[in-house]
Amino acid sequence: MARPFRAAFVGAAAVTVFGAVTGRDKLQWAAKPLLMPLLAADVVTNGSELDPVDRGVLLGALTAATVGDVLLIEPDNDRRLVAGATSFAVMQTGYSWLWFRRGGRPRAQVAAPRLAAWLGAGALLRFRAPTVAAPLTAYGATLGTAATLASDPGLAPGAKTIAGLNIPGRDPRSRLGLGATLFTLSDGLIVLRRIFAKSERSRRVTEGVILGTYAAAQYLLADPRAHR
């Protein structure tokens, strides 16, 4: 079945990344706010088999992500960064609820590295960017929770696994762990960019990678077929 809204999402994501890397903010302002509404439109048109409550939570999560996307078009503004993190915390909470409801549970081998990464990022922020450390660390807790639940192999019991993680396959549920990993990578790079990227070029290139991994993550996580 053709899914034009997801195809349009890929196009909008490409324009968004190009705008970030080249410093063309007008392209970002035009394309980035379309990303989550396009995925939401796909949920509406292809999510008829979803439980109505689940569909509502998924659409609410994408709405919160839209607000965060707009705020983070200017990622070097700390006030917008914190507000954007708050919006994404709402989104991550919605995702966590969906995956917990579908049977996702924390597993030690999945949770341990994410806990270590969260503690390390929190310490780094505290010493290098104390003005945003507390809110970003709090957001990291919601990210880690969602990523841990999404990576539970129990969400796709028929999928192959390696080291307790699902290998992405034909079942959309098997791709949730990859999506969560990409989301974690994207948000981790936000911290590194905030602290270490000093030149204009390095900030643009890093922002492009952040947006590319973020878009790929949302493409996998917001697929309504993975929430049936």
C-alpha positions as CSV (number, residue, x, y, z in Angstrom):
1,M,0.0,0.0,0.0
2,A,1.3,3.4,-1.0
3,R,2.0,5.7,2.0
4,P,2.4,9.2,0.5
5,F,2.6,11.0,3.9
6,R,5.7,8.9,4.9
7,A,7.3,9.6,1.5
8,A,6.6,13.3,2.0
9,F,8.2,13.0,5.4
10,V,11.4,11.7,3.9
11,G,11.5,14.7,1.5
12,A,10.8,17.2,4.3
13,A,13.5,15.6,6.4
14,A,16.0,15.8,3.6
15,V,15.3,19.5,3.1
16,T,15.5,20.1,6.9
17,V,19.0,18.4,7.1
18,F,20.2,20.3,4.0
19,G,19.0,23.6,5.5
20,A,20.8,22.9,8.8
21,V,24.1,21.9,7.1
22,T,24.2,24.9,4.8
23,G,22.9,27.4,7.3
24,R,19.7,28.1,5.3
25,D,17.3,28.7,8.2
26,K,14.4,29.5,5.9
27,L,14.5,26.0,4.6
28,Q,14.3,24.7,8.1
29,W,11.5,27.0,9.0
30,A,9.6,25.7,5.9
31,A,10.3,22.0,6.2
32,K,10.9,21.0,9.8
33,P,7.5,21.9,11.2
34,L,6.0,19.6,8.6
35,L,7.8,16.5,9.8
36,M,5.6,15.3,12.7
37,P,2.3,16.4,11.1
38,L,3.1,14.2,8.1
39,L,3.7,11.2,10.3
40,A,0.5,12.1,12.2
41,A,-1.4,12.1,8.9
42,D,0.0,8.7,8.2
43,V,-1.2,7.5,11.6
44,V,-4.7,8.9,10.8
45,T,-4.8,7.2,7.4
46,N,-3.1,3.9,8.3
47,G,-3.9,3.5,12.0
48,S,-7.5,2.4,11.8
49,E,-6.6,-0.9,13.5
50,L,-5.1,0.9,16.5
51,D,-6.9,1.1,19.8
52,P,-8.5,4.6,19.9
53,V,-6.7,5.4,23.1
54,D,-3.4,4.3,21.7
55,R,-4.0,6.3,18.5
56,G,-4.8,9.4,20.6
57,V,-1.6,9.0,22.7
58,L,0.5,8.5,19.6
59,L,-1.0,11.6,17.9
60,G,-0.5,13.6,21.1
61,A,3.2,12.5,21.3
62,L,3.7,13.7,17.7
63,T,2.0,17.0,18.5
64,A,4.4,17.5,21.4
65,A,7.3,16.7,19.1
66,T,6.1,19.3,16.6
67,V,6.3,22.0,19.3
68,G,9.8,20.7,20.2
69,D,10.8,20.7,16.5
70,V,9.9,24.4,16.1
71,L,11.6,25.4,19.3
72,L,14.8,23.7,18.3
73,I,15.2,25.3,14.9
74,E,17.4,27.7,16.9
75,P,19.4,25.1,18.9
76,D,21.9,27.6,20.2
77,N,19.3,29.5,22.3
78,D,19.3,27.9,25.7
79,R,15.8,29.0,26.6
80,R,14.4,27.4,23.4
81,L,16.6,24.3,24.1
82,V,15.1,23.8,27.5
83,A,11.5,24.4,26.3
84,G,12.1,22.0,23.4
85,A,13.4,19.4,25.8
86,T,10.2,19.8,27.9
87,S,8.1,19.2,24.8
88,F,10.1,16.1,23.9
89,A,9.7,14.8,27.5
90,V,6.0,14.8,26.9
91,M,6.5,12.9,23.7
92,Q,8.8,10.3,25.3
93,T,6.3,9.8,28.1
94,G,3.6,9.1,25.5
95,Y,5.9,6.6,23.8
96,S,6.7,4.9,27.1
97,W,3.1,4.5,27.9
98,L,2.4,2.9,24.5
99,W,5.3,0.4,24.8
100,F,4.5,-0.4,28.4
101,R,0.9,-1.1,27.4
102,R,2.2,-3.4,24.7
103,G,4.2,-5.4,27.1
104,G,7.6,-3.6,27.0
105,R,9.5,-4.0,30.2
106,P,13.0,-2.8,31.4
107,R,15.6,-5.5,31.1
108,A,19.0,-5.2,32.8
109,Q,21.1,-5.7,29.8
110,V,19.2,-3.0,27.9
111,A,18.8,-0.6,30.8
112,A,22.4,-0.7,32.2
113,P,24.2,1.0,29.3
114,R,21.5,3.6,29.0
115,L,21.7,4.4,32.7
116,A,25.4,4.7,32.4
117,A,25.1,7.1,29.4
118,W,22.5,9.1,31.3
119,L,24.7,9.5,34.4
120,G,27.7,10.4,32.2
121,A,25.8,13.0,30.2
122,G,24.4,14.5,33.4
123,A,27.8,14.8,34.9
124,L,29.2,16.4,31.7
125,L,26.4,18.9,31.6
126,R,26.8,19.8,35.2
127,F,30.5,20.7,34.7
128,R,30.4,22.2,31.2
129,A,26.9,23.6,30.8
130,P,25.4,24.1,34.3
131,T,22.7,26.5,33.1
132,V,20.9,23.7,31.2
133,A,22.1,20.7,33.1
134,A,19.1,20.1,35.4
135,P,16.3,20.3,32.7
136,L,18.3,18.3,30.1
137,T,19.2,15.6,32.7
138,A,15.5,15.3,33.6
139,Y,14.6,15.0,29.9
140,G,17.3,12.3,29.6
141,A,15.4,10.2,32.2
142,T,12.3,10.2,30.0
143,L,14.4,9.4,27.0
144,G,16.2,6.5,28.7
145,T,12.9,5.1,30.0
146,A,11.3,5.2,26.5
147,A,14.4,3.7,24.8
148,T,14.6,0.9,27.4
149,L,11.0,-0.1,26.9
150,A,11.2,0.2,23.1
151,S,14.3,-2.1,23.1
152,D,12.5,-4.9,24.9
153,P,12.6,-8.0,22.6
154,G,9.3,-9.0,24.0
155,L,7.6,-6.3,21.9
156,A,8.4,-8.4,18.8
157,P,8.5,-12.0,20.0
158,G,9.0,-13.4,16.5
159,A,12.1,-11.3,15.7
160,K,15.6,-12.5,15.8
161,T,17.7,-11.1,18.6
162,I,21.4,-10.5,19.3
163,A,22.6,-9.7,22.8
164,G,19.0,-9.3,23.9
165,L,18.1,-6.7,21.2
166,N,15.8,-7.3,18.2
167,I,17.3,-7.3,14.7
168,P,15.1,-5.1,12.5
169,G,13.1,-7.2,10.1
170,R,9.8,-7.2,8.3
171,D,7.8,-6.8,11.5
172,P,7.7,-3.1,12.2
173,R,7.8,-3.8,15.9
174,S,11.2,-5.3,15.5
175,R,12.5,-1.9,14.4
176,L,11.5,0.0,17.6
177,G,14.8,-0.8,19.3
178,L,16.7,0.6,16.4
179,G,14.5,3.7,16.4
180,A,15.1,4.2,20.1
181,T,18.9,3.8,19.6
182,L,18.9,6.4,16.9
183,F,16.9,8.8,19.1
184,T,19.4,8.3,21.9
185,L,22.2,9.0,19.5
186,S,20.6,12.1,18.2
187,D,19.9,13.5,21.7
188,G,23.4,12.6,22.8
189,L,24.9,14.5,20.0
190,I,22.8,17.6,21.1
191,V,24.7,17.5,24.4
192,L,28.1,17.1,22.7
193,R,27.3,19.9,20.2
194,R,26.3,22.2,23.0
195,I,29.6,21.6,24.8
196,F,32.2,20.9,22.2
197,A,31.2,22.2,18.8
198,K,32.8,25.7,18.6
199,S,33.2,26.5,14.9
200,E,30.3,27.5,12.7
201,R,31.1,24.6,10.4
202,S,31.3,22.0,13.1
203,R,28.0,23.2,14.6
204,R,26.2,23.0,11.2
205,V,27.5,19.5,10.4
206,T,26.7,18.2,13.8
207,E,23.2,19.7,13.6
208,G,22.7,17.9,10.3
209,V,23.7,14.6,11.8
210,I,21.4,15.3,14.8
211,L,18.4,16.0,12.5
212,G,19.1,13.0,10.2
213,T,19.2,10.5,13.1
214,Y,16.2,12.1,14.7
215,A,14.2,11.9,11.5
216,A,15.1,8.3,11.0
217,A,14.2,7.5,14.6
218,Q,10.8,9.1,14.3
219,Y,10.1,7.3,11.0
220,L,10.5,4.0,12.8
221,L,8.9,4.8,16.1
222,A,5.8,6.5,14.8
223,D,4.8,3.8,12.3
224,P,1.3,2.9,13.3
225,R,1.9,-0.7,12.3
226,A,4.4,-1.0,15.1
227,H,1.6,-0.1,17.6
228,R,-1.1,-2.5,16.6
